[in-house]
Amino acid sequence: MFTPLPRIFFQKSAVEVAPALLGKTLYMQEGNQQIAGIISECEAYQGERDLACHARAGKTARTLPMYGKAGHAYIYFTYGIHWMFNIVTDCINEPAAVLIRAIVPILGFEIIAERRAPQPKEVWTNGPAKVCQAFNIDKRFNQLDMCQPDSPIRICKGIAIPPEEILQSARIGINQTPEPWLSIPWRFYLAENSPCLSVI
């Protein structure tokens, strides 16, 4: 049921992979604990020319995962308090990644509730830092190959999303980024009234 997607799925630009990730399942297993959710929002970051992308600084210790194989995790710390979970896409030395911004829980409700307490269910995983907190994702998993069948974090098959249910907008939290990168619509998400969100 939680077989990871093959690497070829991620070997495309982040802008192609991001909308294709909507409806897929993010799965996490630590010991006997299992958590899963349907991806409902993500953002694409594509290459050194994208001034909202970390790769704008070139290959550094921080950005090194983005230059590696597609299907690996790129996890970084921000604002001194939050972890962010990304999936590397495209080809080796073509730095690109998709940030997972939100999921709809389908498995492990009690674990998520405990980790996100005292927050109500409606805001458990509606933000990238919240997803990491709920799934206990941190630097331990940076550069993890999520295409391996025994990987603790996997992207798996989910539910089919009709194209009309996918919306786009500018990316969030990049206010200091110059145009056209500030306004380019590389945030992909499901409408709040999407029937696909009823899986919860």
C-alpha positions in Angstrom: 0.0 0.0 0.0 2.9 2.4 0.8 5.2 1.5 -2.0 7.3 4.6 -2.9 7.0 6.2 -6.3 9.8 5.4 -8.7 12.7 7.8 -9.2 11.5 8.6 -12.8 8.5 10.4 -11.3 10.8 13.0 -9.8 13.2 13.3 -12.7 11.4 16.3 -14.2 11.4 20.0 -13.4 10.0 21.1 -10.1 7.3 22.9 -11.9 6.1 19.7 -13.5 6.5 17.5 -10.4 4.7 19.9 -8.0 1.2 19.7 -9.4 1.7 16.0 -10.0 2.4 15.6 -6.3 -1.1 16.8 -5.3 -3.1 13.8 -4.3 -0.1 11.7 -3.6 0.5 10.2 -0.2 3.2 11.3 2.2 4.0 8.3 4.4 6.3 8.1 7.4 7.2 5.1 9.6 9.3 5.2 12.8 9.3 2.0 14.6 5.7 0.9 15.0 4.4 4.4 14.4 2.9 5.1 11.0 1.6 8.4 9.7 0.2 9.3 6.3 -1.5 12.2 4.5 -2.7 13.3 1.1 -0.5 16.2 -0.3 -2.8 19.2 -0.8 -0.3 22.1 -1.3 3.2 22.5 -2.5 5.6 24.9 -4.2 8.2 24.5 -7.0 11.7 26.0 -6.8 13.7 25.6 -10.0 17.4 26.2 -10.5 20.0 28.9 -9.8 18.1 31.5 -11.9 15.1 31.3 -9.7 15.8 34.0 -7.1 13.4 32.5 -4.6 15.3 29.2 -4.7 18.2 28.4 -2.3 20.2 27.3 -5.4 20.5 31.0 -6.3 23.6 30.9 -4.0 25.1 28.0 -6.0 26.3 24.8 -4.6 26.9 25.1 -0.9 26.9 22.8 2.1 23.2 23.7 2.6 22.1 23.4 -1.0 24.1 20.3 -1.9 21.1 17.9 -1.7 19.4 19.9 -4.5 22.2 19.1 -6.9 21.9 15.4 -6.3 19.5 12.6 -7.5 15.8 13.2 -7.8 13.7 11.6 -5.1 15.9 12.5 -2.2 14.9 14.7 0.7 16.1 18.3 1.1 15.4 19.4 4.7 16.5 22.7 6.1 16.0 24.9 9.2 14.5 28.3 8.9 13.7 31.3 11.2 15.7 29.4 13.9 12.7 27.3 14.9 11.1 25.5 11.9 12.1 22.5 9.7 11.0 22.5 6.0 10.6 19.3 3.9 11.4 19.3 0.2 11.7 16.7 -2.5 14.6 17.0 -4.9 13.6 16.9 -8.6 15.1 17.2 -12.1 18.6 15.9 -13.1 21.9 15.7 -11.2 23.5 19.2 -11.1 20.1 20.8 -12.1 19.1 22.1 -8.6 15.4 22.0 -8.1 13.0 20.9 -5.3 9.4 20.9 -4.3 8.4 22.2 -0.8 5.5 20.3 0.8 3.3 23.0 2.3 0.2 21.0 3.5 -1.3 17.5 3.7 -4.6 16.0 4.7 -4.1 13.3 7.4 -5.4 9.9 6.6 -3.4 7.7 9.1 -1.9 8.2 12.5 -4.4 10.7 13.9 -3.5 10.1 17.5 0.2 10.6 16.9 -0.4 13.8 15.0 -2.8 15.1 17.6 -0.2 14.5 20.3 2.6 16.2 18.4 0.4 19.2 17.4 -1.4 19.6 20.7 -3.2 21.7 21.7 -4.0 22.8 18.1 -7.4 21.7 16.6 -7.5 19.2 13.8 -8.2 21.8 11.2 -4.7 23.4 11.6 -2.7 20.2 12.3 -0.9 20.2 8.9 -1.8 23.3 7.0 1.7 24.7 6.7 5.1 23.4 5.9 6.5 23.7 9.5 3.3 22.0 10.8 3.8 19.1 8.4 7.3 18.6 9.7 6.2 18.8 13.3 3.3 16.3 12.8 5.6 13.8 10.9 8.6 14.4 13.1 10.7 15.4 10.1 14.1 17.1 10.8 17.7 17.1 9.7 18.0 13.4 10.4 16.4 12.8 7.1 18.2 15.3 5.0 19.4 13.6 1.7 17.3 10.5 2.5 16.6 8.5 -0.7 12.8 8.3 -0.6 12.6 5.9 -3.6 14.0 3.0 -1.6 11.2 0.5 -0.5 12.4 0.6 3.1 12.8 4.4 3.4 11.1 5.8 6.5 9.7 8.6 4.4 8.0 7.8 1.1 5.9 9.5 -1.5 3.3 6.9 -2.6 0.3 6.6 -4.8 -2.7 8.5 -3.6 -5.9 9.7 -5.2 -6.5 11.1 -8.7 -6.9 14.9 -8.8 -9.0 16.3 -11.7 -7.1 19.2 -13.3 -9.9 21.6 -12.5 -9.3 21.0 -8.8 -5.7 22.3 -9.0 -5.2 26.0 -8.3 -2.1 28.1 -8.7 -0.7 31.3 -7.1 2.5 33.1 -6.3 4.7 31.4 -3.7 4.4 32.3 -0.1 6.9 34.0 2.2 9.3 35.2 -0.5 8.5 38.9 -0.1 12.1 40.1 -0.6 12.4 38.3 -4.0 12.5 40.5 -7.1 10.2 40.0 -10.1 9.3 38.0 -12.0 10.1 35.4 -9.3 8.0 37.1 -6.7 4.8 36.7 -8.7 5.5 33.6 -10.7 2.6 31.1 -10.0 4.5 28.1 -8.8 2.4 27.4 -5.7 0.0 24.6 -6.5 -2.9 23.6 -4.2 -6.3 22.1 -3.9 -9.4 24.3 -3.5 -10.8 24.2 0.0 -14.1 22.9 -1.2 -12.4 20.2 -3.3 -14.1 16.8 -2.9 -10.6 15.3 -2.9 -10.1 16.8 0.6 -13.0 14.8 2.0 -10.6 11.8 2.5 -10.1 13.0 6.1 
